[in-house]
Amino acid sequence: MSRFADNDDRPTDADAGKHEQARRLAEAALKAEEEGDQARADELFAEADRTDPQAVENVLMEWPDHPRAQRHARH
């Protein structure tokens, strides 16, 4: 057992909640883009990225045919 029981690399409930929130925001952003609301999509992606950039990456990997995912893959 680690002497530092409080200092491990396991995600906390707060981290999991932020990840899920960012995923929902990124998914909503993709939907807004598909509906032609680019300004809203940009706002949602920015908020999702501030919340948890890895969640945004995960969502984009799940939507490989979406134009934003394709643009993102080229960077």
N, C-alpha and C positions, 0 to 999 in steps of 0.2 A: 504494500500500500504506500502511496506517495506521502511524503511528509507535508506536501502542499495540497491538501485535499480541496481547498477552495480555488486553487489555481490550475485548472485543467483546460484542455482544448475542446471539450464538449460544448455544443451550442446550448445556450440557455433558452428558456421559454420565450424571452423577449426577442432573442435572435430569430427564432423560428417564426414568431409573429411578424417581425419586420420582413423576413423573406417572403412569407405568404402575401403580405400587403404589397410588396414590390412586384410580385408575380401578377397579382390582380391588376395593379396599375399598368404594367407592361401589356398585359392581354387587352385591357381596355384601350390602350393606346393603339395597338394593332387594329382593333375593331374600328376605332375612330378614323384611322388612316384609310381603311377599306371603305368607309362611308364618305370619304372625301373631306373630313374635318381635320386638316393638317395642323392647324394652330392648336386644337385640343390635343391631338396626338403628341405634338412636341411638348406640351405642358405635362402630360401624363408620363411620357418617357423621362423627362427631366426629374420629375418627382420620384419615379421608380428608381432611377439611377442614384439619386441622393439617398434613398432608403436602403437599397441593397443592389449594387451593380452586378453581383453574381446572379441574382434572380433574373435580371434583365437578360444576361447572357443565356441563361437556361431557357427562357421563354423564346428568345430568338432562334436558338438551336432547334426548338420544337416546331418552328414555323419556317422551314428552310426555303419555301417558295415565296414567302412574302418579300417584297422589294426591300424593306428595311433590313431584314435578315441577310439578304444578299449583299447589300451595301456594307453592312457591318462585317461580314465575313471577309471582305476585301481589305479591310484596314489592318 
